[in-house]
Amino acid sequence: MCFALLILLLFLFAGKGILSFLHVEPETLSISGGIILFIIAIRMIFPQAGSVTGLAAGEEPLLYLWRSQ
């Protein structure tokens, strides 16, 4: 918890300096964050078989949601 607070404070006060040192625009960071969230959402909707959250082989994830209601 304390480690996360230190990282948060570091980026609060030195975030723009770190981004300018790395030559990264804030818009680029926003777009890449959106792409990462999109990939996470796709993996949640269509999980891989055999994973912890995955369905059995051959089951459709969206049909499974409708049948369980």
N, C-alpha and C positions, 0 to 999 in steps of 0.2 A: 504494500500500500504506500509506504513512504517512498519507495523507488519510483512508482508511477507519478507521485506528486512532484518529485524532483524533475522528472522528464517533462511533465506538464509545465512547470515553472520555467524550465530552460527554454522551451519553445515559445512560451508566452513573452519572454523578454528578449530572446535572441533569434526568434523564428525568421524574421525578415533578413537578418544578417546571414543566417545559415543558408537560406534559399538563394540569396544573391551570391554567396560564395560558391555554391554549387551550380550557378547559372540556371536555376529552375524558376519558371514563372508560376505564380499562384494558379493561373488558369490550367497549366499543364498538370499540376498536382490535383486539381479538382477533377479533370477529365480522367486521369489515371485512377483516382479513387472511385469514380463512377463505374469504370470498367471492372475494377476488382469487385465492387458490390454486385454488378450484373452477373459476373461469373459465379459468385457465391449463391445468388438467387437461382440461377440455372441449375446448379448442383443440388439445391434444395428441392426444386420442382422435379428434376429428373435424376434421382440418386442412382449410383452405380450398384449393380447386384453384388452382394457379398460384403458391402460396407456396413458400418454400424447402424446407419439410418436407412439403409437400402431395403427395397422390397424383395420378395422372392422373385426368382427369374421368371420372366414372362408376364408379370403383372404390370398394368398401366397405373402410374401414380395418380393421374387425375380421376380415373374411374374408381380407384380405391377410395378417394376422398368422397365421391358421391355415394358410394355404397355404404359407407360407415355412418351416414347421417340418419 
